[in-house]
Amino acid sequence: MTLNISRTPRNDQTNAWSTILPHRTPHASLAQNIKADWIVIGGGYAGLAAARQLAQNCPNDSIVLLEAGICGENASGRNSGFVIDLPHTTSSNLDQLEGSHRYMRLARAATAALETNVRELGIACDWSRDGKYHAAVTAEGSKAMLEPYANELTALGEPFEWVESDVLAAKLGTTHFHRAIYTPGCVLMNPAALTRGLADTLPANVSIFENSPIIAIDYSNGIHASTQGGSVSAQRMILAANGFSEQFGYGKNRFVHLALSASLTRPLSPDEQSEFGVEKPWGLTPANGFGGITMRYTNDRRILIRQDIKVAMGQNVASRKTEAIARTHKALLANRFPSLRDVTFENSWVGYICMSRNGAPMFDNPAPNVWIAACQNGIGVTKGTISGMLIADKACGVENPLILDLEALGSPVQLPPRPLVEVGARATIGWEIWKNRAEA
Ligand SMILES: Cc1cc2nc3c(=O)[nH]c(=O)nc-3n(C[C@H](O)[C@H](O)[C@H](O)COP(=O)(O)OP(=O)(O)OC[C@H]3O[C@@H](n4cnc5c(N)ncnc54)[C@H](O)[C@@H]3O)c2cc1C
């Protein structure tokens, strides 16, 4: 039976991370009917890692990767560019510490694999082990969120430093924060450059087609995926379409879709930079992920602001809402960095992430010839990469102890029906933002 795909991703061409890069010609779109051993759906971190790993595991197999849009314009290319090695919050409870160790093994394996690709394939993406500040705006926020986090990092044996407000102000160029915990393992990069670089350096037995949304799929005799211009028939499939995976018949009522917004400024001029007084790039995540704001000062002297989380079950936010978000980000920039109030944004954009109620990824083999790596719960650079690599190992029967670590994270639990889940998620997020408004 053929399943028609009614919802496909939309590229609104607002992602500033890619507009600041040199022009790139995307791979051709699919324009014929082809056969392959494997089809991989999705050109984000998960799909790109899966295709690369499949190619290494099965060098004689043909692999086709179909991407609806352009690699680097998807969520993987429009995120904040933090390659995160640690859980944002842990617990000193022993079971949860073991969970944190698992998480760190997975995240660090992903970071190492990405770093090897960046170095060996010469992917220019500003890859830099700058670490990150996890910061609280208020003394209360520091006590409630940072102090337990410091205890947990100690229990995990992870290195960290407390950074007090005066030192923090000198490092960040803003007096907005009360205190932060600095951890050294996080990498910062340009996510569009990394994603397109990974897509452009796939092994020779991977054929990649961009601007090729799958509009129908048939599972009755192998896998038969159709686009407007052609089709792929394959024996086996890896589905790495993140929140869009449910369109392919998998993960229904398991995902909450959220829209996250970000803005990136133009580079500071030499005068602006000297007034700003900060030399070194930095990245900052907020002590509270709902109420707070993620920020970066990049290698090329730009400020990134990532603020605003909305429930977006249709994965489609109207452009007038992006305009309102851009105005808010402009006000935030002026408030945090008064000397930079006249610095303009390259652009503001929205990207979609996929969460499960229990924070578990979808890492599954739901049919003999179908494997899925989706639902990265907002930390997809590392989680997407490792789940793509490991799903390819699982599909090829390659033993890898990290598969057990990933499977131990569980699988997404069923959600209530759509109107209820939407109302519930909006209420939960709204309450979290209101409760933590002092941490904005
Ligand atoms: C603003 C923002 C900031 C973020 N910051 C960070 C951060 O700093 N660090 C971090 O780790 N994570 C961050 N994230 C989350 C991270 O970007 C995602 O978790 C990650 O990109 C998910 O990767 P993926 O490969 O699973 O999915 P995606 O990148 O969403 O890739 C899925 C692909 O499937 C394709 N697809 C869907 N339907 C079809 C179809 N019908 N046919 C063909 N292809 C299809 C899509 O076009 C898409 O390219 C952020 C996200 C956003 C939006």
The ligand as an SDF file (V2000), in Angstrom:
LIG
                    3D

 53 58  0  0  0  0  0  0  0  0999 V2000
   17.3940   27.2910   16.5930 C   0  0  0  0  0  0  0  0  0  0  0  0
   17.9210   25.9410   17.0090 C   0  0  0  0  0  0  0  0  0  0  0  0
   19.0270   25.8520   17.8520 C   0  0  0  0  0  0  0  0  0  0  0  0
   19.5370   24.6010   18.2150 C   0  0  0  0  0  0  0  0  0  0  0  0
   20.7340   24.5350   18.8740 N   0  0  0  0  0  0  0  0  0  0  0  0
   21.3560   23.3490   19.0440 C   0  0  0  0  0  0  0  0  0  0  0  0
   22.6890   23.2880   19.5300 C   0  0  0  0  0  0  0  0  0  0  0  0
   23.3460   24.3030   19.7500 O   0  0  0  0  0  0  0  0  0  0  0  0
   23.2460   22.0570   19.7220 N   0  0  0  0  0  0  0  0  0  0  0  0
   22.5640   20.8950   19.4320 C   0  0  0  0  0  0  0  0  0  0  0  0
   23.0980   19.8060   19.6420 O   0  0  0  0  0  0  0  0  0  0  0  0
   21.3140   20.9210   18.8920 N   0  0  0  0  0  0  0  0  0  0  0  0
   20.7020   22.1190   18.6820 C   0  0  0  0  0  0  0  0  0  0  0  0
   19.4700   22.1700   18.0770 N   0  0  0  0  0  0  0  0  0  0  0  0
   18.8060   20.9020   17.7100 C   0  0  0  0  0  0  0  0  0  0  0  0
   19.4290   20.2460   16.4820 C   0  0  0  0  0  0  0  0  0  0  0  0
   19.5900   21.1650   15.4340 O   0  0  0  0  0  0  0  0  0  0  0  0
   18.5390   19.0830   16.0010 C   0  0  0  0  0  0  0  0  0  0  0  0
   18.2700   18.2360   17.0960 O   0  0  0  0  0  0  0  0  0  0  0  0
   19.2520   18.2790   14.9120 C   0  0  0  0  0  0  0  0  0  0  0  0
   19.5080   19.0900   13.8050 O   0  0  0  0  0  0  0  0  0  0  0  0
   18.4280   17.0730   14.4930 C   0  0  0  0  0  0  0  0  0  0  0  0
   19.1530   16.3950   13.4860 O   0  0  0  0  0  0  0  0  0  0  0  0
   18.4310   15.3210   12.5740 P   0  0  0  0  0  0  0  0  0  0  0  0
   19.3810   14.8580   11.5520 O   0  0  0  0  0  0  0  0  0  0  0  0
   17.8020   14.2840   13.4430 O   0  0  0  0  0  0  0  0  0  0  0  0
   17.2080   16.1180   11.9360 O   0  0  0  0  0  0  0  0  0  0  0  0
   17.1440   17.3020   10.8520 P   0  0  0  0  0  0  0  0  0  0  0  0
   18.3150   18.1800   10.8810 O   0  0  0  0  0  0  0  0  0  0  0  0
   15.7960   17.9250   11.0650 O   0  0  0  0  0  0  0  0  0  0  0  0
   17.1690   16.5150    9.5000 O   0  0  0  0  0  0  0  0  0  0  0  0
   16.0580   15.7620    9.0380 C   0  0  0  0  0  0  0  0  0  0  0  0
   16.0390   15.9130    7.5360 C   0  0  0  0  0  0  0  0  0  0  0  0
   14.9740   15.1210    6.9850 O   0  0  0  0  0  0  0  0  0  0  0  0
   14.5480   15.7830    5.8320 C   0  0  0  0  0  0  0  0  0  0  0  0
   13.2120   15.3280    5.4400 N   0  0  0  0  0  0  0  0  0  0  0  0
   12.0570   15.4660    6.1160 C   0  0  0  0  0  0  0  0  0  0  0  0
   11.0140   15.0220    5.3690 N   0  0  0  0  0  0  0  0  0  0  0  0
   11.5420   14.5700    4.2090 C   0  0  0  0  0  0  0  0  0  0  0  0
   10.9760   14.0150    3.0210 C   0  0  0  0  0  0  0  0  0  0  0  0
    9.6500   13.8630    2.8610 N   0  0  0  0  0  0  0  0  0  0  0  0
   11.8280   13.6610    2.0060 N   0  0  0  0  0  0  0  0  0  0  0  0
   13.1680   13.8260    2.1350 C   0  0  0  0  0  0  0  0  0  0  0  0
   13.7430   14.3700    3.2280 N   0  0  0  0  0  0  0  0  0  0  0  0
   12.9410   14.7330    4.2580 C   0  0  0  0  0  0  0  0  0  0  0  0
   14.5200   17.2540    6.2480 C   0  0  0  0  0  0  0  0  0  0  0  0
   14.5300   18.1380    5.1340 O   0  0  0  0  0  0  0  0  0  0  0  0
   15.7630   17.3610    7.0940 C   0  0  0  0  0  0  0  0  0  0  0  0
   16.8620   17.8460    6.3750 O   0  0  0  0  0  0  0  0  0  0  0  0
   18.8950   23.4080   17.7500 C   0  0  0  0  0  0  0  0  0  0  0  0
   17.7960   23.4840   16.9160 C   0  0  0  0  0  0  0  0  0  0  0  0
   17.3150   24.7390   16.5290 C   0  0  0  0  0  0  0  0  0  0  0  0
   16.1290   24.7920   15.6070 C   0  0  0  0  0  0  0  0  0  0  0  0
  1  2  1  0
  2  3  1  0
  2 52  2  0
  3  4  2  0
  4  5  1  0
  4 50  1  0
  5  6  2  0
  6  7  1  0
  6 13  1  0
  7  8  2  0
  7  9  1  0
  9 10  1  0
 10 11  2  0
 10 12  1  0
 12 13  2  0
 13 14  1  0
 14 15  1  0
 14 50  1  0
 15 16  1  0
 16 17  1  0
 16 18  1  0
 18 19  1  0
 18 20  1  0
 20 21  1  0
 20 22  1  0
 22 23  1  0
 23 24  1  0
 24 25  2  0
 24 26  1  0
 24 27  1  0
 27 28  1  0
 28 29  2  0
 28 30  1  0
 28 31  1  0
 31 32  1  0
 32 33  1  0
 33 34  1  0
 33 48  1  0
 34 35  1  0
 35 36  1  0
 35 46  1  0
 36 37  1  0
 36 45  1  0
 37 38  2  0
 38 39  1  0
 39 40  1  0
 39 45  2  0
 40 41  1  0
 40 42  2  0
 42 43  1  0
 43 44  2  0
 44 45  1  0
 46 47  1  0
 46 48  1  0
 48 49  1  0
 50 51  2  0
 51 52  1  0
 52 53  1  0
M  END
$$$$
